[in-house]
Amino acid sequence: MSFESFNLHPRIAAGVRALDYEAPTPIQAKAIPHVLQGRDVLGLAQTGTGKTAAFVLPILQRLMEGPRGRVRALVVAPTRELAEQIHKAIGDFGRQTRTRSATIYGGVAMGPQIHKLRQGVEIVVACPGRLLDHLGQGTITLEHVEVLVLDEADRMCDMGFLPDVRKILKHVPARRQTLFFSATMPDDTRQLAHDILHNPVTVQIGHTAPVNTVSHALYPVAQHLKTALLMELLRHTDTESVLVFTRTKHRARRVAEQLKKAGYRATSLQGNLSQNQRQAALDGFRKGSFQILVATDIAARGLDVSRISHVINYDMPDTADAYTHRIGRTGRMARTGDAFTLVTDDDTAMVRTIERVLGARLERRTLPEFNYTAPAPERPAQPARRGQGRQPATAAKAPRWR
């Protein structure tokens, strides 16, 4: 099958050819014909399978006819990064169509967004909170929306946006086409899909486990030795482009700084950065200016970098779904990738959960030359309470992994 089989408008087909797209991915091949027919679609697929084009191309096709200068398609996304990724795809595919799109999200001034909306756009890609701000101030109207897309719907529910999404639904016409894309279907996401989709076609590609082009490995280690082991892993691995995930914003910044001091081209992506700083980090990582991006889960979705060779979980994620989303950043579009996870004894239960999802036991690896028994650095002595003596420092225990 080729993209020509979709009979896209010549100007859209030209955009596809300019991006060197040849054969559609499975989610594109299955979803696009139904979307073109105007059907509601429930799309279930892992990250990195080409979902964005599966709804962007049919939307562009629909907008080739009809009025211009008013919002006819709305895409709701959970993060600024994903909103920008979708906006870029619209611009790339629709370069010759004269279709205009705008992004709406928080963390930046509303003025430029209002100016863009007043100029007239056909597609809005928005994060829920800032979109509600615009609706409250009357700077946008959704009364002419013909197509509503909820992208990464499960992530929006995870981030607490479900009430905002339901408020937004009150501002769009009841008669519309709705496209609902999600990597997983927990109960709240399933209920939302049931409530807003009308006689949908379900398109499911694979399972909710990470794509099978990814190789997984666990590296047991004590918590205080994680950074040292990360350095050793990077030194022994032919890494092209590495995404490192941490649990906290502080840790992402600290690990990135340590990597930079060690001579790596590294940067961080976390919530304490301004939007301009976040965009600079992403752009630098995409272009190769940075070899390593250390991020919190804010980057687990919406990070479209096609050639990430390795994902390294510095910290184990809180859920198996979060593991899936993180690992989905590598092995994209049928390329191969590696996923390394640094695990402590506290992560035993989550490892078992992830192995059940994957249906296989993950390989445990060690580096022969690494000192796994090095003691933790001593903390500054604290004044002893009355009746208590100081406890002697002890060497760290090696992880008890089998």
Secondary structure, DSSP 8 states (H G I E B T S, - for coil): --GGGG---HHHHHHHHHTT--S--HHHHHHHHHHHTT--EEEEE-TTS-HHHHHHHHHHHHHTSS--SS--EEEE-SSHHHHHHHHHHHHHHTTTTT--EEEE-SSS-SHHHHHHHHH--SEEEE-HHHHHHHHHHTS---TT--EEEE-SHHHHHHTT-HHHHHHHHTTS-SSSEEEEEES---HHHHHHHHHH-SS-EEEEES-SS--TTEEEEEEE--GGGHHHHHHHHHHHS--SSEEEE-SSHHHHHHHHHHHHHTT--EEEE-TTS-HHHHHHHHHHHHHTS-SEEEE-GGGSSS---TT--EEEESS--SSHHHHHHHHTTSSGGG--EEEEEEE-GGGHHHHHHHHHHHTS--EE---TTS-TT------------TT---------------
